[in-house]
Amino acid sequence: MAQKREWSLLRQKPEALYNNHKAISRESRNISSRGMKELIMKKYVCGVCGYVYDPAQGDKDGGVAPGTAFEGLPAGWSCPVCGAAKAEFAPE
């Protein structure tokens, strides 16, 4: 009898997983594209001089195109104002 119950539970799991997946998919579709862009395109502030890196503007003088997220900046990128390393920046 116990074995029969275990098989019953196993048969229910895929359906439960599928229903959970549908719920997550609905939730992710409810995030607006603007909200997602704001999550990805966060501004960062230099802890040394206060310069704000805005991904929407990029860093023209540093060769960084507009739309480049802070995480996408080259490893050697530095603050265009004071020369501080990327590690000195924090989210705004």
Backbone as a chain_set.jsonl record, in Angstrom:
{"seq": "MAQKREWSLLRQKPEALYNNHKAISRESRNISSRGMKELIMKKYVCGVCGYVYDPAQGDKDGGVAPGTAFEGLPAGWSCPVCGAAKAEFAPE", "coords": {"N": [[0.816, -1.196, 0.0], [1.915, 1.261, 0.831], [3.845, 1.565, -1.13], [2.296, 1.954, -3.379], [1.208, 4.434, -2.83], [3.52, 6.035, -2.916], [4.157, 5.871, -5.647], [1.987, 7.217, -6.639], [2.456, 9.807, -5.713], [4.785, 10.365, -7.122], [3.816, 10.476, -9.707], [2.405, 12.819, -9.613], [4.245, 14.844, -9.319], [5.557, 15.852, -11.79], [3.439, 17.314, -12.943], [2.938, 19.203, -10.965], [5.37, 20.548, -11.022], [5.231, 21.577, -13.62], [3.009, 23.292, -13.381], [4.061, 25.109, -11.542], [6.119, 26.158, -13.094], [4.585, 27.457, -15.063], [3.443, 29.468, -13.498], [5.699, 30.943, -12.751], [6.515, 31.803, -15.274], [4.363, 33.462, -15.974], [4.71, 35.438, -14.052], [7.227, 36.497, -14.764], [6.606, 37.602, -17.23], [5.11, 39.729, -16.439], [6.864, 41.673, -15.634], [7.757, 44.779, -16.642], [9.246, 45.963, -19.708], [10.621, 48.304, -19.358], [11.071, 48.308, -16.594], [12.749, 46.079, -16.418], [14.898, 47.007, -17.908], [15.76, 49.083, -16.261], [16.661, 47.603, -14.09], [18.858, 46.351, -15.207], [20.348, 48.459, -16.27], [21.718, 50.038, -14.246], [22.926, 52.903, -12.5], [26.249, 53.847, -11.487], [28.385, 55.087, -8.914], [31.395, 56.868, -8.465], [33.504, 56.268, -5.786], [35.574, 57.883, -5.076], [35.619, 60.449, -6.388], [32.955, 61.06, -6.953], [31.85, 60.961, -9.493], [29.317, 59.945, -11.754], [28.582, 57.039, -13.392], [26.631, 56.565, -16.106], [24.853, 54.22, -17.729], [23.172, 54.677, -19.913], [24.298, 56.803, -21.201], [26.935, 56.067, -21.536], [30.531, 56.145, -21.994], [31.943, 58.249, -23.792], [34.507, 59.389, -24.264], [36.087, 57.397, -23.21], [35.672, 55.353, -24.924], [33.396, 53.807, -24.607], [30.348, 52.62, -25.541], [27.028, 54.079, -25.618], [24.476, 52.523, -23.661], [25.886, 50.487, -22.558], [26.138, 48.382, -19.905], [27.295, 48.739, -16.503], [28.56, 46.427, -15.582], [29.436, 45.429, -17.959], [31.586, 46.922, -18.712], [35.016, 47.267, -19.772], [37.677, 45.464, -18.097], [39.894, 47.044, -17.51], [38.871, 49.588, -17.461], [38.555, 52.928, -16.228], [37.676, 55.592, -13.943], [36.65, 58.453, -15.648], [37.107, 60.973, -14.665], [38.763, 61.052, -12.289], [40.394, 58.839, -12.498], [40.092, 56.573, -10.953], [39.873, 53.075, -10.164], [37.621, 50.553, -11.455], [36.676, 49.067, -9.309], [36.284, 50.884, -7.319], [33.795, 51.937, -7.586], [30.304, 52.162, -6.758], [26.897, 50.978, -6.657], [24.336, 53.346, -7.43]], "CA": [[0.0, 0.0, 0.0], [2.804, 2.423, 0.895], [4.494, 1.702, -2.425], [1.303, 2.498, -4.289], [1.1, 5.865, -2.506], [4.728, 6.685, -3.421], [4.014, 6.017, -7.094], [0.986, 8.25, -6.853], [3.131, 11.095, -5.509], [5.715, 10.563, -8.223], [3.04, 10.859, -10.888], [1.913, 14.189, -9.454], [5.34, 15.805, -9.319], [5.749, 16.599, -13.041], [2.347, 18.273, -13.118], [3.18, 20.295, -10.016], [6.488, 21.32, -11.56], [4.732, 22.298, -14.787], [2.174, 24.401, -12.903], [4.971, 26.09, -10.949], [6.789, 26.806, -14.219], [3.62, 28.383, -15.663], [3.302, 30.615, -12.6], [6.918, 31.748, -12.877], [6.475, 32.433, -16.593], [3.409, 34.578, -15.895], [5.33, 36.466, -13.226], [8.288, 37.153, -15.515], [5.994, 38.418, -18.293], [4.545, 40.925, -15.838], [7.904, 42.686, -15.469], [7.753, 45.612, -17.842], [10.563, 46.072, -20.333], [11.272, 49.453, -18.728], [11.535, 47.857, -15.294], [13.883, 45.197, -16.64], [16.008, 47.851, -18.353], [16.253, 49.8, -15.088], [17.425, 46.654, -13.294], [20.108, 46.069, -15.9], [21.08, 49.693, -16.541], [21.877, 50.76, -12.991], [24.024, 53.876, -12.453], [27.273, 53.61, -10.476], [29.045, 56.311, -8.465], [32.79, 56.733, -8.062], [33.674, 56.547, -4.366], [36.671, 58.832, -4.884], [35.293, 61.818, -6.814], [31.516, 61.273, -7.079], [31.408, 60.831, -10.882], [28.26, 58.943, -11.928], [28.555, 56.355, -14.685], [25.259, 56.33, -16.56], [24.909, 53.323, -18.886], [22.437, 55.238, -21.054], [25.202, 57.733, -21.888], [28.228, 55.436, -21.794], [31.71, 56.988, -21.756], [32.412, 58.525, -25.153], [35.958, 59.585, -24.26], [36.712, 56.122, -22.868], [35.343, 54.369, -25.951], [32.293, 52.951, -24.156], [29.128, 53.006, -26.244], [25.792, 54.193, -24.829], [23.774, 51.246, -23.519], [26.784, 49.506, -21.945], [25.95, 48.253, -18.454], [28.541, 48.859, -15.736], [29.185, 45.106, -15.555], [29.984, 45.174, -19.288], [32.766, 47.76, -18.958], [36.264, 46.497, -19.778], [38.332, 45.339, -16.784], [40.833, 48.149, -17.326], [38.195, 50.893, -17.499], [38.724, 53.704, -14.995], [36.869, 56.808, -13.851], [37.165, 59.459, -16.573], [37.408, 62.224, -13.957], [39.897, 60.942, -11.358], [41.22, 57.681, -12.817], [39.883, 55.475, -9.997], [39.555, 51.766, -10.751], [36.218, 50.119, -11.453], [36.356, 48.542, -7.979], [35.95, 52.015, -6.435], [32.424, 52.357, -7.881], [29.217, 51.482, -6.053], [25.587, 51.31, -7.239], [23.708, 54.585, -6.959]], "C": [[0.859, 1.259, 0.0], [3.475, 2.659, -0.446], [3.538, 2.33, -3.441], [1.161, 4.018, -4.083], [2.309, 6.63, -3.046], [4.635, 6.896, -4.929], [3.011, 7.108, -7.432], [1.613, 9.636, -6.714], [4.092, 11.399, -6.649], [4.987, 11.005, -9.487], [2.553, 12.303, -10.793], [3.024, 15.229, -9.598], [5.52, 16.54, -10.643], [4.662, 17.653, -13.272], [2.545, 19.479, -12.198], [4.322, 21.174, -10.508], [6.043, 22.159, -12.756], [3.882, 23.499, -14.359], [3.022, 25.496, -12.275], [5.682, 26.867, -12.052], [5.859, 27.828, -14.883], [3.471, 29.631, -14.81], [4.515, 31.528, -12.7], [6.927, 32.475, -14.212], [5.524, 33.617, -16.598], [4.026, 35.744, -15.139], [6.394, 37.215, -14.013], [7.733, 37.998, -16.653], [5.426, 39.711, -17.732], [5.578, 42.014, -15.568], [7.951, 43.492, -16.755], [9.157, 45.685, -18.42], [11.324, 47.255, -19.734], [11.845, 49.064, -17.369], [12.751, 46.956, -15.422], [15.1, 46.012, -17.041], [16.607, 48.607, -17.17], [17.063, 48.88, -14.192], [18.802, 46.431, -13.902], [20.969, 47.318, -16.011], [21.202, 50.579, -15.303], [23.07, 51.711, -13.078], [24.97, 53.531, -11.309], [28.013, 54.904, -10.186], [30.473, 56.007, -8.038], [32.923, 57.139, -6.598], [34.764, 57.564, -4.077], [36.231, 60.257, -5.203], [33.797, 62.104, -6.97], [30.986, 61.225, -8.506], [30.364, 59.719, -10.97], [28.363, 58.354, -13.331], [27.117, 56.013, -15.004], [25.318, 55.462, -17.811], [24.188, 53.873, -20.114], [23.323, 56.181, -21.862], [26.525, 57.085, -22.276], [29.37, 56.363, -21.401], [32.378, 57.201, -23.104], [33.935, 58.635, -25.205], [36.717, 58.293, -23.952], [36.41, 55.018, -23.868], [34.244, 53.4, -25.56], [30.995, 53.464, -24.768], [27.95, 53.175, -25.289], [25.073, 52.842, -24.81], [24.64, 50.161, -22.911], [26.59, 49.505, -20.436], [27.3, 48.328, -17.76], [29.302, 47.535, -15.729], [29.849, 44.768, -16.89], [31.188, 46.033, -19.629], [34.021, 46.895, -18.954], [36.924, 46.498, -18.399], [39.261, 46.518, -16.499], [40.2, 49.53, -17.343], [38.395, 51.597, -16.167], [37.87, 54.967, -15.075], [37.459, 57.873, -14.779], [37.548, 60.781, -15.888], [38.683, 62.097, -13.123], [40.804, 59.748, -11.612], [41.07, 56.507, -11.856], [39.476, 54.194, -10.735], [38.063, 51.462, -10.64], [35.773, 49.643, -10.071], [35.963, 49.644, -6.989], [34.513, 52.498, -6.615], [31.42, 51.525, -7.08], [27.888, 51.858, -6.711], [25.005, 52.564, -6.602], [22.455, 54.299, -6.175]], "O": [[0.58, 2.209, -0.731], [3.659, 3.803, -0.862], [3.949, 3.147, -4.265], [1.013, 4.776, -5.041], [2.163, 7.734, -3.572], [4.987, 7.961, -5.436], [3.181, 7.835, -8.41], [1.33, 10.532, -7.508], [4.205, 12.542, -7.09], [5.502, 11.825, -10.248], [2.316, 12.937, -11.821], [2.757, 16.374, -9.961], [5.629, 17.766, -10.63], [4.948, 18.754, -13.743], [2.345, 20.624, -12.603], [4.251, 22.4, -10.421], [6.436, 23.318, -12.886], [4.021, 24.591, -14.911], [2.738, 26.681, -12.452], [5.832, 28.085, -11.962], [6.287, 28.93, -15.226], [3.382, 30.738, -15.342], [4.373, 32.751, -12.73], [7.308, 33.644, -14.277], [5.839, 34.664, -17.163], [3.882, 36.899, -15.539], [6.462, 38.442, -13.941], [8.331, 39.014, -17.008], [5.272, 40.688, -18.465], [5.212, 43.159, -15.301], [8.162, 42.938, -17.834], [10.141, 45.491, -17.706], [12.549, 47.204, -19.619], [12.968, 49.44, -17.031], [13.684, 47.056, -14.625], [16.209, 45.748, -16.576], [17.826, 48.758, -17.084], [18.047, 49.312, -13.592], [19.797, 46.336, -13.183], [22.189, 47.245, -15.862], [20.821, 51.749, -15.334], [24.101, 51.37, -13.659], [24.549, 52.988, -10.287], [28.245, 55.717, -11.081], [30.733, 55.025, -7.343], [32.502, 58.23, -6.213], [34.87, 58.058, -2.954], [36.435, 61.168, -4.401], [33.405, 63.263, -7.106], [29.791, 61.426, -8.72], [30.509, 58.674, -10.335], [28.248, 59.068, -14.327], [26.462, 55.269, -14.273], [25.788, 55.92, -18.852], [24.566, 53.557, -21.242], [23.125, 56.344, -23.066], [27.165, 57.508, -23.239], [29.197, 57.257, -20.573], [33.258, 56.44, -23.508], [34.577, 58.052, -26.079], [37.857, 58.12, -24.384], [36.838, 53.878, -23.688], [34.158, 52.3, -26.106], [30.598, 54.606, -24.538], [27.878, 52.495, -24.266], [25.061, 52.115, -25.803], [24.188, 49.026, -22.758], [26.847, 50.507, -19.769], [28.33, 48.018, -18.359], [30.527, 47.511, -15.853], [30.731, 43.91, -16.942], [31.758, 45.898, -20.712], [34.093, 45.906, -18.225], [36.744, 47.438, -17.624], [39.388, 46.937, -15.349], [40.904, 50.536, -17.249], [38.404, 50.964, -15.112], [37.406, 55.352, -16.148], [38.652, 58.163, -14.699], [38.238, 61.609, -16.482], [39.582, 62.932, -13.23], [41.872, 59.646, -11.008], [41.837, 55.547, -11.93], [38.827, 54.234, -11.781], [37.35, 52.052, -9.828], [34.607, 49.803, -9.709], [35.377, 49.363, -5.944], [34.059, 53.374, -5.879], [31.653, 50.356, -6.772], [27.767, 52.949, -7.267], [25.161, 52.809, -5.406], [21.797, 55.226, -5.703]]}, "num_chains": 1, "name": "protein.A"}
